[in-house]
Amino acid sequence: MQTVAETLVGHRSIRQFKPDEIPQTIVDEVLQEAITGTSSSGNLNSYSMVLTRDPVRKQRLYELHGEQEFILQAPLVITFCADWYRTRQWLKLRGARDNFNNFLGYQVAANETMLISQSVTLGFEARGYGICYMGSTLHAMQEIAEQLGLPETCLPITTIVVGVPDERPDRRERLPMRAFVHDETYQKPSASELEDMYEAREESGWQRYMSVPRLKAMCDEGGITSLAQMYTSPYKYDPDHYASKSLQILEVLKERGFLASIMNFTQTNE
C-alpha cells in the first residue's frame, strides 16, 4: 500500500489495461474507506456511485463516452453522480420540507461528487490500480442518466475506469506551483510571468502532439501552430461547442428537477 504522498506523486492517467478483474473485496474496501473519509456538507453525502462491469452495459457507455477503447479494456467503470433523490425521499418520509431541487443544491452535490471521486481514485491507485477520468461525462449527462436509470435530481458528474495498468506513460507537465498559489489575495500574472509559467508546458505538450501522426495532421490541416491554439480549436475544446453544450446542460438540469424550486420561487414572487 502506497502512502498518500507516493500515490499523488506517482499518478498517471492510464488508458491501456490488462483484463484482470478487481476482487470485490478490494472494490468494497476502497469505496468504504472513501465514503468514511470524505468530507460532506451537513453529512448529507449528496452523491451516488454506479459500478458497471457487465460487457453489454459497458459497450453502451463506450458509445456514450465517444468510443474510447479503454472503457472496454478496463474491468470496472464507476460513474459518480450528484444525488439528492435519496435525501429528498427521506425528507418526504419524515414530513420535512422539500429542498435541494435547486441550483445551489446541484452545486453542493456536484462538489461532493468530485470529492468522493478523488478519494476513490486515491484508494485504487494506492493499491497499484490505474484509473482515468472521463470528462466526456458532462457532454452526455442526459444519455448516461437514462442508461443508468438515474431518478430525478440525480445526474452524472464524472466517470473513471479502473484496472491493472498495461502501460507506464510519462508524467504530464504541470504548471509551476507559483501559478496556482496566491498569498492572501489573487495575484494577476503579467504577460512575462505567463510566458514563464507556460513555457515548459507548451514545449512538452506541443512535442507530444507533433509526435503523434494523427494529431500532427490535424494541426497541419487546421493551421494550428501552438498548444494554446489546439486547446480552443474545433478538434479539442471548441468555444462554439462549449457555448451550445452549456445551454444543453442547463436544459438537462431543468428536466432532471434541479431548477424546479427556483422556477416555482420566481413564479410565486413575480
Buried (B, 14 or more C-beta within 10 A) or exposed (E): EBEEEEBEEEBBBBBBBBEEEBEEEBBEEBBEBBBEEBEBEEEBBBBBBBEBBEEEBBEBBBEBBEEBEBBBBBBBBBBBBBBBBBBBEEBEEEEEEEEBBBEEBBEBBBBBBBBBBBBBBBBBBBBEBBBBBBEBBBBBBBBBBEBBEBBBBBBBBBBBBBBBBBEEEEEEBEEBEEBEEEEEEEEEBEEEEEEBBBEEBBEBBBEBBEEEEEBEEBBEEEEBEEBBBBEBBEBBEBEEEEEEBEEEBEEBBEEBBBBBBBEEEEEEEE
